[in-house]
Amino acid sequence: MCGKGRMQRNLVSHAKNNFVRYAHPNLRRVRAKFSDGVHDAWVCAKCLKKGLVVPALARRIARAAAPAR
């Protein structure tokens, strides 16, 4: 959604030894409504909390709420 991914950084000890460390964002897998329909997406927790992504109802709940034909 917002393009977040893992960030690479160097961890430096007191002896000035460097080694690569990776920081991963807090991503969640959610079913969300988009302009082209409902599908699964990886969304960061901050975007979910802000309301930038509208989560879709679970399939069984949506089916039960749908009117009978």
C-alpha positions in Angstrom: 0.0 0.0 0.0 2.6 2.6 1.1 5.6 0.8 -0.4 7.2 -0.2 2.8 9.8 -3.0 2.8 12.8 -4.2 4.7 15.5 -1.6 5.4 19.2 -2.4 5.4 21.4 -0.8 7.9 24.8 -1.3 9.5 25.2 -2.2 13.1 28.4 -0.7 14.5 30.0 -2.1 17.6 32.3 -0.1 20.0 35.2 -1.7 18.2 33.9 -0.3 15.0 33.0 -3.7 13.6 30.2 -3.3 11.0 27.7 -6.0 10.0 24.5 -5.7 8.0 21.2 -5.8 9.9 17.7 -5.7 8.4 14.7 -4.0 9.9 11.3 -5.3 8.8 8.1 -3.2 8.9 5.0 -4.3 10.7 3.1 -5.8 7.7 -0.2 -7.6 8.0 -1.9 -9.7 5.3 -5.6 -8.5 5.0 -8.5 -8.9 2.6 -9.2 -5.4 1.5 -11.6 -3.5 -0.8 -9.9 -1.7 -3.7 -11.3 0.0 -6.7 -10.9 -3.2 -8.8 -12.5 -5.4 -6.2 -11.6 -7.3 -3.1 -8.3 -9.1 -2.8 -5.5 -10.0 -0.3 -2.7 -7.4 0.2 0.2 -6.8 2.5 -0.6 -3.6 4.4 1.5 -2.0 7.2 -0.2 -1.6 10.6 0.1 2.2 10.4 -2.0 2.3 7.2 -4.6 0.0 8.8 -4.8 2.1 11.9 -5.1 5.4 9.9 -8.0 3.9 7.9 -6.2 4.2 4.5 -7.3 0.6 3.7 -10.9 -0.7 4.1 -10.8 -4.3 5.3 -13.4 -6.5 3.6 -15.8 -8.7 5.5 -15.0 -12.4 5.9 -16.4 -14.5 3.1 -18.8 -16.4 5.3 -20.2 -13.3 6.9 -20.6 -11.5 3.5 -22.4 -14.6 2.1 -24.7 -14.7 5.1 -25.5 -11.0 4.8 -26.2 -11.2 1.1 -29.9 -11.2 0.1 -31.3 -14.6 -1.0 -32.0 -15.0 -4.7 
